[in-house]
Amino acid sequence: MNTFVIVGGGLAAGKAAEALREHGHTGPLVVIGDEADRPYIRPPLSKGYLLGKEERDSIFVHPDGWYREHDVDLLLDTRARAVDPRARVVELADGRRVRYDKLLLATGSSPRRLTVPGADLDNVLYLRRVGDSERLKAAFTPGARIVVVGAGWIGLETAAAARLAGAEVTVLNHSALPLEKVLGREAAEVFAALHAEHGVDVLPRVEVESLTGTDGRVDGVRLADGRLLAADAVVVGVGITPNVRLAEEAGLEVRNGIVTDERLRTSEADIYAAGDVANAFHPLLGRRLRVEHWANALRQPEVAALGMLGKDAVYDRLPYFYTDQYDLGMEYTGYTEPGAYDRVVFRGERSERRFVCFWMAGRRALAGMSVNVWDVIDPIRDLVASGADLDDTRLADPDVPLDRVLS
Ligand SMILES: Cc1cc2nc3c(=O)[nH]c(=O)nc-3n(C[C@H](O)[C@H](O)[C@H](O)COP(=O)(O)OP(=O)(O)OC[C@H]3O[C@@H](n4cnc5c(N)ncnc54)[C@H](O)[C@@H]3O)c2cc1C
């Protein structure tokens, strides 16, 4: 009987195990993860769990006991050290060897580290694992001075959580506006205003020169312009890098993640990749894309599992992500980047933070977003996926239902 092995212990690994069992793999199934906890989802770590609104029990992909009940050999606290594609073996850090017939790499990603002097001081905090979230929660106390380095999703969500806990929060941003690189100026202004109204100081165009400390613990952030900001804790959210070392050393093609085709097959027969680590060819977009978002890690594994089972499946879902900050809830679908679109069309009021918008290239929508407007992400996805010629006036008119814009 074929043995299927999954390396990685996050959402993609948990969902892949589920899909393999659901789609008929009855043989041995091994999941190798280096965290102490069974697979869990990370979005609550910067939202509900960090805010104390969600219980620890609610973050897991499967209930306790699921792996045993489905005869999945879940090896926790176990690091895969190497993969030998010729021998079809995964070597573990303790020297054990696990043979596979098909292998899925779902090793995810890790936070990029600050490298400035002082970056290794205590209370310089990162956010990826559940323990990190608990450390942040302990640091976010009323009056604590929290400096957040980075104004991306993680930086802004942690800033909101710190502020809601009563901390004094400063966010350091490379560009003029938070999230400017992902959303562009028009939509980024909404997030800048949101944080300003909640009393967060977002400093534009700044560079960290060093972190200062007393007795090994951080107490300040020195900026390249000479300013020194006092800090009781520093949270670093400056992006992530895919965990590709195993794949690279095994000789797989790696370029901004593990390169796969639209079936999530890597350059090596019998090895698949899914989740944050996969740089997969996307048939609708006509290019490779590595997506660092929850929905991708939720849905790609089923396609990989079908491929491992010899069935034909392609991953062509448009990227999707969401954020919650204070009372703002946002969903986004599609893909665009600076320079790829020529305008943003809004439907609804930006100043009220209740609107839908579309990033347009000519008459096509490349991506769409809803802010505090609910149950519209499906028609937004349909409009983006249609690739059809769209009319700005109809897109912008709240009286034209989104599912009628095309007709
Ligand atoms: C705080 C936070 C908030 C987020 N919020 C959102 C959000 O609001 N919306 C959204 O869309 N996305 C969000 N994301 C992103 C989302 O969580 C990720 O896209 C998702 O976790 C990717 O899942 P994954 O299984 O591919 O990788 P990961 O979650 O990174 O899991 C990979 C696992 O494999 C383990 N591993 C790596 N190498 C080895 C090895 N050699 N041996 C054994 N185990 C190994 C890792 O330790 C890890 O446990 C958030 C992420 C974080 C950290």
Ligand as a Chemical Component Dictionary entry (heavy atoms), coordinates in Angstrom:
data_LIG
# 
_chem_comp.id                   LIG 
_chem_comp.type                 NON-POLYMER 
_chem_comp.pdbx_formal_charge   0 
_chem_comp.three_letter_code    LIG 
# 
loop_
_chem_comp_atom.comp_id 
_chem_comp_atom.atom_id 
_chem_comp_atom.alt_atom_id 
_chem_comp_atom.type_symbol 
_chem_comp_atom.charge 
_chem_comp_atom.model_Cartn_x 
_chem_comp_atom.model_Cartn_y 
_chem_comp_atom.model_Cartn_z 
_chem_comp_atom.pdbx_ordinal 
LIG C1  C1  C 0 -0.459 36.196 12.886 1  
LIG C2  C2  C 0 -0.936 35.843 11.516 2  
LIG C3  C3  C 0 -2.143 36.332 11.056 3  
LIG C4  C4  C 0 -2.602 36.015 9.801  4  
LIG N1  N1  N 0 -3.785 36.532 9.388  5  
LIG C5  C5  C 0 -4.252 36.232 8.145  6  
LIG C6  C6  C 0 -5.494 36.781 7.680  7  
LIG O1  O1  O 0 -6.170 37.520 8.379  8  
LIG N2  N2  N 0 -5.936 36.449 6.442  9  
LIG C7  C7  C 0 -5.225 35.619 5.634  10 
LIG O2  O2  O 0 -5.659 35.332 4.530  11 
LIG N3  N3  N 0 -4.026 35.085 6.037  12 
LIG C8  C8  C 0 -3.530 35.384 7.268  13 
LIG N4  N4  N 0 -2.322 34.870 7.689  14 
LIG C9  C9  C 0 -1.565 33.993 6.785  15 
LIG C10 C10 C 0 -1.935 32.523 6.952  16 
LIG O3  O3  O 0 -1.965 32.189 8.302  17 
LIG C11 C11 C 0 -0.928 31.652 6.205  18 
LIG O4  O4  O 0 -1.098 31.893 4.835  19 
LIG C12 C12 C 0 -1.084 30.175 6.522  20 
LIG O5  O5  O 0 -0.733 29.942 7.859  21 
LIG C13 C13 C 0 -0.211 29.305 5.627  22 
LIG O6  O6  O 0 -0.381 27.972 6.014  23 
LIG P1  P1  P 0 0.723  26.861 5.660  24 
LIG O7  O7  O 0 0.201  25.588 6.252  25 
LIG O8  O8  O 0 1.053  26.925 4.238  26 
LIG O9  O9  O 0 2.049  27.316 6.420  27 
LIG P2  P2  P 0 2.333  27.562 7.965  28 
LIG O10 O10 O 0 1.124  28.052 8.640  29 
LIG O11 O11 O 0 3.565  28.412 8.006  30 
LIG O12 O12 O 0 2.671  26.131 8.514  31 
LIG C14 C14 C 0 3.854  25.435 8.163  32 
LIG C15 C15 C 0 4.234  24.535 9.305  33 
LIG O13 O13 O 0 5.288  23.659 8.913  34 
LIG C16 C16 C 0 6.289  23.640 9.910  35 
LIG N5  N5  N 0 7.585  23.273 9.290  36 
LIG C17 C17 C 0 8.354  24.029 8.484  37 
LIG N6  N6  N 0 9.467  23.357 8.118  38 
LIG C18 C18 C 0 9.389  22.141 8.714  39 
LIG C19 C19 C 0 10.232 21.001 8.722  40 
LIG N7  N7  N 0 11.370 20.972 8.051  41 
LIG N8  N8  N 0 9.855  19.922 9.457  42 
LIG C20 C20 C 0 8.672  19.929 10.137 43 
LIG N9  N9  N 0 7.827  20.995 10.161 44 
LIG C21 C21 C 0 8.177  22.084 9.450  45 
LIG C22 C22 C 0 6.255  25.051 10.457 46 
LIG O14 O14 O 0 6.866  25.150 11.717 47 
LIG C23 C23 C 0 4.753  25.271 10.520 48 
LIG O15 O15 O 0 4.209  24.704 11.671 49 
LIG C24 C24 C 0 -1.833 35.178 8.956  50 
LIG C25 C25 C 0 -0.590 34.693 9.399  51 
LIG C26 C26 C 0 -0.145 35.018 10.673 52 
LIG C27 C27 C 0 1.191  34.507 11.156 53 
# 
loop_
_chem_comp_bond.comp_id 
_chem_comp_bond.atom_id_1 
_chem_comp_bond.atom_id_2 
_chem_comp_bond.value_order 
_chem_comp_bond.pdbx_ordinal 
LIG C1  C2  SING 1  
LIG C2  C3  SING 2  
LIG C2  C26 DOUB 3  
LIG C3  C4  DOUB 4  
LIG C4  N1  SING 5  
LIG C4  C24 SING 6  
LIG N1  C5  DOUB 7  
LIG C5  C6  SING 8  
LIG C5  C8  SING 9  
LIG C6  O1  DOUB 10 
LIG C6  N2  SING 11 
LIG N2  C7  SING 12 
LIG C7  O2  DOUB 13 
LIG C7  N3  SING 14 
LIG N3  C8  DOUB 15 
LIG C8  N4  SING 16 
LIG N4  C9  SING 17 
LIG N4  C24 SING 18 
LIG C9  C10 SING 19 
LIG C10 O3  SING 20 
LIG C10 C11 SING 21 
LIG C11 O4  SING 22 
LIG C11 C12 SING 23 
LIG C12 O5  SING 24 
LIG C12 C13 SING 25 
LIG C13 O6  SING 26 
LIG O6  P1  SING 27 
LIG P1  O7  DOUB 28 
LIG P1  O8  SING 29 
LIG P1  O9  SING 30 
LIG O9  P2  SING 31 
LIG P2  O10 DOUB 32 
LIG P2  O11 SING 33 
LIG P2  O12 SING 34 
LIG O12 C14 SING 35 
LIG C14 C15 SING 36 
LIG C15 O13 SING 37 
LIG C15 C23 SING 38 
LIG O13 C16 SING 39 
LIG C16 N5  SING 40 
LIG C16 C22 SING 41 
LIG N5  C17 SING 42 
LIG N5  C21 SING 43 
LIG C17 N6  DOUB 44 
LIG N6  C18 SING 45 
LIG C18 C19 SING 46 
LIG C18 C21 DOUB 47 
LIG C19 N7  SING 48 
LIG C19 N8  DOUB 49 
LIG N8  C20 SING 50 
LIG C20 N9  DOUB 51 
LIG N9  C21 SING 52 
LIG C22 O14 SING 53 
LIG C22 C23 SING 54 
LIG C23 O15 SING 55 
LIG C24 C25 DOUB 56 
LIG C25 C26 SING 57 
LIG C26 C27 SING 58 
# 
